[in-house]
Amino acid sequence: MMCVTLQPVTRVNWREALELSVEPGQQHFVAEVVPPVAIALAKAYIQPRGWPVLPHAIYDGLVMVGFFNLTYEPGSTEDYWLQHFFIDRRYQRRGYGAAALQALVELLKAQFPACRSLHLSVHRENYPARRLYEKSGFVQAERHVDGEPVYRLGL
């Protein structure tokens, strides 16, 4: 039975997170560098927009199966963004993506009660991810970021 939890990436588990990967044909959907977690962790340190960037690992029990960054504008109710979301190639197509998105909604409600919407951008050719997001309640917005359509989930 699946038991998906979200845990911050810390000095204890960051090396394990660096071992996560996607199939070669999926790499450009997640990040332009290998391993994809490397750029995501760098963003947590650098904070490119000046906003906090919170790296999280996705676990099934004690096994790390995926990763994402949550970034947000402090004091905002609308500017919460999911970035670099992926499930490791060894665990794809098992329902972890949908379970992790549901766990993320619960995390937002518990830790960020002011949050009213979560956004993400997705590569226009990443059809499996677009289907997952739409099944999870995300709706394509009227805007684009870096040429990618933005999806919004109301909370």
C-alpha positions as CSV (number, residue, x, y, z in Angstrom):
1,M,0.0,0.0,0.0
2,M,1.2,3.5,-0.9
3,C,2.1,5.9,1.9
4,V,3.1,9.1,0.3
5,T,4.6,11.9,2.4
6,L,6.5,15.1,1.6
7,Q,9.7,15.9,3.5
8,P,12.0,18.9,3.2
9,V,15.3,18.2,1.5
10,T,17.9,18.8,4.2
11,R,21.6,18.1,5.0
12,V,20.4,14.5,5.9
13,N,18.8,13.6,2.5
14,W,20.2,15.9,-0.1
15,R,22.6,13.4,-1.6
16,E,19.8,10.8,-1.9
17,A,17.7,13.5,-3.8
18,L,20.6,14.1,-6.2
19,E,20.3,10.4,-7.2
20,L,16.8,10.9,-8.5
21,S,16.4,11.0,-12.3
22,V,14.0,10.9,-15.2
23,E,14.1,9.1,-18.5
24,P,16.5,10.8,-20.9
25,G,13.5,11.9,-23.1
26,Q,11.9,13.6,-20.1
27,Q,15.0,15.5,-18.9
28,H,14.2,18.8,-20.8
29,F,10.7,18.8,-19.2
30,V,12.2,19.0,-15.7
31,A,15.5,20.8,-15.9
32,E,18.3,21.4,-18.4
33,V,21.0,19.9,-16.0
34,V,21.6,16.4,-14.8
35,P,20.8,15.6,-12.1
36,P,17.6,17.7,-12.2
37,V,17.7,18.2,-8.4
38,A,21.0,20.1,-8.7
39,I,19.5,23.2,-10.3
40,A,16.5,23.0,-8.0
41,L,18.7,23.0,-4.9
42,A,20.7,25.8,-6.3
43,K,17.6,27.9,-6.7
44,A,16.8,27.2,-3.0
45,Y,20.1,28.8,-2.1
46,I,20.0,31.6,-4.6
47,Q,16.3,32.5,-4.6
48,P,16.2,33.9,-8.1
49,R,13.0,36.0,-7.6
50,G,13.9,36.8,-4.0
51,W,11.2,34.5,-2.8
52,P,11.7,31.5,-0.5
53,V,12.3,28.2,-2.4
54,L,11.5,25.1,-0.4
55,P,12.9,21.8,-1.8
56,H,10.9,18.7,-0.9
57,A,11.4,15.0,-1.4
58,I,8.4,12.8,-2.1
59,Y,8.5,9.5,-0.1
60,D,6.7,6.3,-0.2
61,G,7.4,5.1,3.3
62,L,11.2,5.3,3.6
63,V,11.8,5.3,-0.1
64,M,12.4,8.6,-1.9
65,V,10.4,8.5,-5.1
66,G,10.3,12.1,-6.3
67,F,11.1,15.8,-5.8
68,F,9.7,19.3,-6.2
69,N,10.4,22.9,-5.2
70,L,7.7,25.1,-3.7
71,T,8.3,28.8,-4.0
72,Y,6.1,31.7,-3.0
73,E,5.9,35.4,-2.5
74,P,5.7,36.1,1.2
75,G,2.5,37.8,2.2
76,S,0.7,36.7,-1.0
77,T,-2.4,34.5,-1.3
78,E,-1.9,33.8,-5.0
79,D,1.8,33.6,-5.8
80,Y,2.6,30.0,-4.9
81,W,4.4,28.0,-7.5
82,L,5.3,24.3,-8.0
83,Q,8.6,23.8,-9.8
84,H,10.8,20.9,-10.9
85,F,8.1,18.4,-10.0
86,F,9.0,14.9,-11.0
87,I,8.8,11.3,-10.0
88,D,12.0,9.2,-10.4
89,R,12.1,7.1,-13.5
90,R,12.0,3.9,-11.4
91,Y,8.7,4.8,-9.8
92,Q,6.7,6.4,-12.6
93,R,3.3,5.3,-13.7
94,R,2.4,4.0,-10.2
95,G,0.2,6.9,-9.0
96,Y,2.9,8.7,-7.1
97,G,2.5,12.0,-9.0
98,A,-1.3,12.2,-8.2
99,A,-0.7,11.2,-4.6
100,A,2.1,13.8,-4.2
101,L,0.0,16.6,-5.6
102,Q,-2.8,15.7,-3.1
103,A,-0.2,15.6,-0.3
104,L,1.0,19.0,-1.5
105,V,-2.5,20.5,-1.3
106,E,-2.7,19.2,2.3
107,L,0.7,20.7,3.1
108,L,-0.3,24.1,1.7
109,K,-3.5,24.1,3.8
110,A,-1.6,23.2,7.0
111,Q,1.5,25.3,6.6
112,F,0.3,28.2,4.4
113,P,-3.4,28.7,5.2
114,A,-3.4,32.1,3.4
115,C,-2.6,30.3,0.1
116,R,-5.6,30.5,-2.3
117,S,-4.0,29.1,-5.5
118,L,-1.0,27.0,-6.7
119,H,0.5,27.6,-10.1
120,L,2.9,25.7,-12.3
121,S,4.2,25.9,-15.8
122,V,4.5,22.8,-18.0
123,H,6.3,22.2,-21.2
124,R,3.7,22.2,-23.9
125,E,4.8,18.8,-25.2
126,N,4.7,17.1,-21.8
127,Y,1.3,15.5,-22.4
128,P,1.5,13.0,-19.5
129,A,2.2,15.8,-17.0
130,R,-0.6,18.0,-18.5
131,R,-3.1,15.1,-18.1
132,L,-1.9,14.5,-14.5
133,Y,-2.3,18.2,-13.6
134,E,-5.7,18.4,-15.2
135,K,-6.9,15.2,-13.5
136,S,-5.7,16.8,-10.2
137,G,-7.8,19.9,-10.7
138,F,-5.4,22.3,-12.3
139,V,-6.8,24.5,-15.1
140,Q,-4.8,26.1,-17.8
141,A,-4.6,29.8,-17.3
142,E,-4.4,32.5,-20.0
143,R,-0.8,33.2,-19.4
144,H,2.6,31.7,-20.2
145,V,6.0,31.7,-18.4
146,D,9.1,31.3,-20.5
147,G,6.9,30.0,-23.4
148,E,5.2,27.4,-21.2
149,P,1.5,27.4,-20.4
150,V,0.6,28.2,-16.8
151,Y,-1.8,26.0,-14.9
152,R,-3.6,27.1,-11.7
153,L,-5.2,25.1,-8.9
154,G,-7.6,26.9,-6.7
155,L,-7.5,26.0,-3.0
